[in-house]
Amino acid sequence: MPTYVSDVVTEVATLLENFPLIHADIKKLGPSQYRIRKGEYRIIFYYLKSEATILIYEVEIRGKISYSRG
């Protein structure tokens, strides 16, 4: 993974530490699936409320990511 992408993921992971109590460009895609935009990247993640856990599922450049709702 290129250093810049790694930096983006680290920054987003830090931001998501307080999810869902944050204000960011986040869109709900499914019952527990979300997308956050960070620059030219789109990060798909799952929020497991019962476990208070965030799982980063996919990181891709805008336009290349495939959204599967669910």
N, C-alpha and C positions, 0 to 999 in steps of 0.2 A: 504494500500500500504506500503510495507516495506520501512524503512528509506532510504536504499541505492537507491532504485528505485526512490523515491521522490527526492533524491539528483541529480540523473541522469536527471530526467525531468526538474528540476529547472536549472541545468547547460545548458541543451540543449535549454530551453526557453530563457535563457539569451543570448546564442550564436545566436539564431534566431532573436533577436531584430533587427539586421542589415541585415537580409535576404532581397534580394538576393545578397547583396554586401559582402558576406563572402566566405572564402575558407575553405570548410569542406568536409567530405565524404558524399556527398548528391547525390542521384540519383532521376531523374525525373521519376515518374511512370505513370503519366497521365497529362492531361491539367493543372491541378492545384494541383496534388498529388505528394508528394515527400517522400523519405525515408532518414533518417540520421542514421548513425551507431555511437554508443557510447559504447565502450567496448563490452560486450556481449549482449547489448540491441539494438533493432531496433525500431526506432520511426517513425511512419507514420504521416505526417502532410499535411495539405492543406494550400496553400498560395492564399489568395483572393486579387489579385493585385488591383482591383478597390477600395477595402476598406483598403488596406495595413494591412491586418490581417492574422495572423497565427493561425490555429486551430490544436492542437495536437489531433490526432484521435485515435492512438493505440500505446501502449508501450508493447513490448514483448521480451522475450529472443530469441536470434538468433535461427533459425530453427523452431520456433513455430508460427511465424507470417505468416498470409496468405495475400498475396498481391492481392488486387482486383484493377485492373487498371481502372481508370476513374475519 
